[in-house]
Amino acid sequence: MRALVTGATSGIGLAIAAELALRGTDLVIVARDKNRLDSVAARLANYSGVTVETLAADLLDDAGIAAVISRLQDADSVVDMLVNNAGIGLPPGGFLGNDIDTSRRLTSLNVDAVMRLSHAALPAMIRRGRGGLLTVASIAAFTPGTPAITYSASKAWAVAFGEGLNTLLRSTGVHSTVVAPGFVRSEFHSRSGVATAGIPERLWLTPEQVAIAAVNAFARNTPLVVPGAIWRTGFAIGSRLPRPWLRAGFAALMSRTSSPRTGSSSAAPSIQTEGTV
């Protein structure tokens, strides 16, 4: 089996790649930084013994998308699993505080790239009757009242898309799973310029926790998985609450991440993530 993982040089993407490698899956890892890709590939290959191929590509660029599509459709070196992990958030200021091109970059990566790569990968998987997609979303998909409305909307699309594909592909032997984690120790928040000091420690997940839950769910062809007991409980309760209550509650929680971070967290693991919420 071979999996192609986007955004694979840090955090959730790297952790999923590592978990797949530990289970004997060969890898094609995709990111923008060739030097970092090569370093990560060597580490993964050395500790797991699988074959790790690198592909440097910027998924915000049509040429980068085309390069990944070409690799997905290579009949001589079949890709059985596509992990749609690469994604970004908005800087402080959100939708109205940033220019529209910033939001368009977000939807280009979080929505358009996922759709284009999935559309390219699925026909061959269906013909073979095996394989599938694992898409990284966020618990923010279910909380449209948060300040990060563009990000939440993009992840709501990912959930609807992935769950819809699970139904569409049900008789084909091809899987589609969406993982929707809560707060993950990551590079994501610092890259987006938001503080996290106000978030209770019990709400944090590691990339490895997310990866194990995601890969296990994919193996079972589970349409949607929310990693972490506290987040699963919150999701179950939240799904039964009136929508205004849910929006207000999560907006209050997210308000604790509204200012730039002044330092890195001492609790951050050595492997960091492209990230979520």
RADA-V517180 format. One record per residue. N is the residue number from 0. NEAR is the number of other ideal C-beta (glycine too) atoms within 12 Angstrom. Layout:
n = <N N>
near = <NEAR NEAR>
This chain:
n = <0 1 2 3 4 5 6 7 8 9 10 11 12 13 14 15 16 17 18 19 20 21 22 23 24 25 26 27 28 29 30 31 32 33 34 35 36 37 38 39 40 41 42 43 44 45 46 47 48 49 50 51 52 53 54 55 56 57 58 59 60 61 62 63 64 65 66 67 68 69 70 71 72 73 74 75 76 77 78 79 80 81 82 83 84 85 86 87 88 89 90 91 92 93 94 95 96 97 98 99 100 101 102 103 104 105 106 107 108 109 110 111 112 113 114 115 116 117 118 119 120 121 122 123 124 125 126 127 128 129 130 131 132 133 134 135 136 137 138 139 140 141 142 143 144 145 146 147 148 149 150 151 152 153 154 155 156 157 158 159 160 161 162 163 164 165 166 167 168 169 170 171 172 173 174 175 176 177 178 179 180 181 182 183 184 185 186 187 188 189 190 191 192 193 194 195 196 197 198 199 200 201 202 203 204 205 206 207 208 209 210 211 212 213 214 215 216 217 218 219 220 221 222 223 224 225 226 227 228 229 230 231 232 233 234 235 236 237 238 239 240 241 242 243 244 245 246 247 248 249 250 251 252 253 254 255 256 257 258 259 260 261 262 263 264 265 266 267 268 269 270 271 272 273 274 275 276>
near = <26 32 47 51 53 53 50 51 41 39 43 52 49 46 45 53 52 40 38 39 34 20 23 16 33 28 45 42 49 46 35 28 21 18 14 22 32 20 21 36 35 17 24 37 22 14 15 23 15 27 20 35 27 32 37 28 34 26 39 26 18 16 14 26 30 20 26 41 31 23 34 39 24 20 13 10 19 24 40 31 42 49 53 54 53 45 47 38 43 37 26 24 22 29 26 15 18 25 15 14 12 25 28 20 27 34 30 27 39 43 34 27 39 41 30 26 41 39 23 27 42 34 18 28 33 24 16 20 15 21 34 43 47 53 53 56 45 49 45 47 40 35 39 29 27 36 34 44 30 36 44 36 30 40 44 30 31 44 38 27 34 41 28 21 35 30 18 21 28 17 11 23 18 32 38 42 40 45 50 45 49 43 41 49 37 45 32 40 40 28 24 35 23 35 22 36 21 20 28 14 15 15 28 31 40 31 42 29 34 48 41 27 37 48 38 22 33 40 21 17 29 25 31 39 37 38 42 30 16 22 35 24 17 27 29 14 18 28 19 12 19 13 16 13 17 26 23 19 21 37 24 19 30 36 20 23 34 26 18 18 25 12 11 18 24 9 21 26 26 16 32 29 43 44 44 48 45>
